[in-house]
Amino acid sequence: MAEKTKRSITIAAPADRVMAVIADFDEYPTWVAAAKSVEVLDTFPDGRAERVRFVLDAGIVKDTYVLCYVWSSDGRSVSWELESGEIQKAQSGTYALFDSPDGGTTVAYELTVDLTIPMIGLFKRKAEKVITDTALKELKKQVEG
């Protein structure tokens, strides 16, 4: 698969609180600007989301897609793969949480997106960087707010 875009941010909160916000898909439309609706389709026995449908409207980019999630047993990471999408033909990503020396949590975000429309690699990587930067800033604001 293509090279992943990797970004990180430090959040002034413990990892369990950060992961609780990441896992609470029902709340995404209240704090993720581009998420118009988010619906958990299936859950694992522990209650965590397994399949989630997103309706995204980020200006010129609009898509409805389903992601399949895998949660680590230690509660420190979650990864996902695209099951279906309208303009995406692939998406894979991971949030990994690490304790930071100041008592907060460093969130590492990796993302690769492949669209059904042709896009020059440089522009695709720039778009991925904007997506990851925005997602991390919104997550930080929600957790710390």
N, C-alpha and C positions, 0 to 999 in steps of 0.2 A: 504494500500500500504506500501511498505518497508520504512524504515527510510530514511529521506532525508539527503544528504550531504549539509552542510551549510558553506559558506565562505563569507568573505566580504573584501572590499578594499576601501580606501578613495582616491578620485580623485579630483585634484585641478581645479574644474570647477563647474558651477551651474548645478542643476539637469536637467534643460531643454536641455542643451547641451549634457549631458550624454545620456539622453533618445533619443535625435535626432540621435546619433551614433548607439545606440542599434536598433532603428527602421529602419535604412537605410540598408536594407538587400542587395541591389544592390552592396554596397561597401564591404560587408564581405570578398569576395575573395581577396581584396587588403590588408587586415590587419589580417584576421583570417587564420593562417598558414594551418590548416587542411581543410578549406573550398575550395574545388576545383570549385564548382559552387553553386550558390544560386539563386532561381527563385521564385518570388512572384506569386502565382497561383490565389489568390483571395484577394480582398481588401474590407474593410468596407467602408461605404459612406464617412467617414472622410479621406479616403486615406490610413489609416494604414493597414498593412498586416493582413490578416485573415488566409490564408493558404500559407505555404512556403515550397518549396522542396529544400533539401540540398543534395549535393554530397560531402561526407566526405572521406578524405584519411589521416589518422593519423598513417601511417606506417603499423603496422600489423592489424589495425582496419580500414576497409573500409565499407561504408554504404551509401545507398541512402534512404532518409526518408522524410516524410512530417509532419510538425508540424502545429497545429491549435493554434492561438493566441487569447488572451483576454487582452485588454488594459484597465487600470483603467481610470476613467473619470478625475481624477486629474493629470494625466500624471506622476504619481510617481511609477507605477508598471506595469509590464506585466508578464503574465503567459502563459504557453503553455502545450499542451498534444500531444503525438504522435498519428497521424492518421494512418500512415503505415510506415513500414521499412523493410529492408532486414534482418538485424541481430538483430534489436531491436524489442522487443514485447511490450515495454512500455517505455515512457519517460515523465516525468513531471518536470517542472521547473518554477522558478520565479526570476525576477530581481525586487528588491524593492529599491527605492532611498530615502535617508534621508539626511537632511542638517547636515553638520558637523560644529562644533564650529569655525573652521578656515575659514569658508566661502566656503568650498568645498562640495563634496557630498560623502556620504558613500553608496556604492552599496552592498547590501546583495543579494547573489545568492544562491538559493536552487535548488538541482537537484537530481532526482532519475531516474536511467536507469535500465531496465531489458532486458537482451539479450535472444535470442532464444537458444544460446548455454549455457550449464550449467557452472556456475562459482561460486566458493566458495565466500560466503558473504564478507569475509575479503578482498579478491582481488577485488571484485566489488566496495566496499567502497573506496579502495585505488585508483582505476581507476577513480571513480567519483571525488575524491579530486584532482587528477592531472588535470582532465578536467576543474573543476571549477577554480582552481588556474591559469591555463593557460588562460582560457577565461577572467578572471578578469585582469590579467597582460596585455593581448593584448588590452582589452578595455581601460585600463588606458593609455597605450602608444598611442593609437589612439586618444583619447580625448585630452590628454595633449600635444601631438606631434604637 
